[in-house]
Amino acid sequence: MTPPYYAVIFTSVRDAKPDDGYAEAAARMEELARQQPGFLGVESARGPDGLGITVSYWESEDAVRAWGRHAEHLLAQRAGRDRWYERFSLRVCRVEQARSFSRPEPGEPV
């Protein structure tokens, strides 16, 4: 991804309950997000303490807003507040610079 673009940082603490439908809903939201105009990618991690961070990347603020208003996403947001999360925060940031590093595999040219 070449800046500028937008990062939506969703940090949450899950109120984990077995078979509460969360995993299926999360997979569906990622599937839907990937279909949205302006979607660039997503990264997600959750620790054993229930703390999770998902960062989705978007071409524009308009794309971010459109995803936030997607009908099925709105239903998942409500379920999150009602059933799945103890707490969460959402931050939208404009990415001006980005750098990355990947260690070469053994035998790959440097």
N, C-alpha and C positions, 0 to 999 in steps of 0.2 A: 504494500500500500504506500502510495506516495502522498505525503501531506500536502495541503491540509485535508483533514477529514475529522469525523466526530467519533468519540468514544463514549458509550453509555456504560457507566460502572454501577452495577447492581450488587450491593453487599447485603447479605441476609443471614439471619440465624433461624434455622429450621426448628419447628416443633415436630420432630420426627415421630411418626406413627406408622407401623407396618401397614402396607397395602392401603395407603390413604389416597392413592391416585397421583401423587406428586411426580414420580418418575415418568409416568406416561404423559402427564401434562407438560413437563419440562421438555421431553423429547418432541412433543407436538409443537411447542412454541419455537424450538430451534428449527424444526422443519418449516414452519410458517415464515419465520424471520428470513430464512434463506431464500424464500420466494418473493420477498418484498423488493420493490425497486429501491436502489441505493444501498442495499445490504452489502457489506464487504467481508465480514467474518465474525467469529465469536470464539472466546476462550473462557473456560469455566473450571473452577476447582472448589471442592468442599472438604473441610477437615473433619476429623472424627468428633470434634466438639460441636458440629453443626454449622460452623461459620462457613459461608460460601461467598465466592466472588465470581460474578459473570461479567465479562466485558464484551459488549457487542460494538462493532465498528460500522459506520455509516458514511455515505458520501456527503450528506448535507443535513442541516437542521430540519429541513422539510421532511426528509426521509425518516429521521428520528421521531418527529411528531406524528407522521402517518402511522408508523409502527405502534406508537403509544395509543393510537385511537383505533387500531384494528379490532373489529368486533370480537373475535375469538380471544384475542389477547386481553381485551377488557374483562372478559369472563374469567380468565386465568388470574388476572390481577385481583379481582374480587375474592376468588377462592384462596389466593395467597394470604390476603388480609384476614379472611374468616377462618381458615383451617391450617395453613402450612407454615406460616412464619410467626416467630415470636416478635421479630422486628426486622426492618430492612431500611436501607437508604439507597437513593438513586442520584447519581451525579452525571451530568452531561458536560463533556469537555471538548473543546476544539484542539485537535492535535496539530501542532505547528512543526514539530520535529519528531523524528523517530529513528532509532538506531537499533541494530540487532547484531547478535554474534551467534555463530554455530561452529562448534569444534568439528574439524574435519574427521571423518571416519579414518581408521588406520588404513594406510595404503592410498588414500586420496591425495591428489596434489594439493599443496597449500596455496 
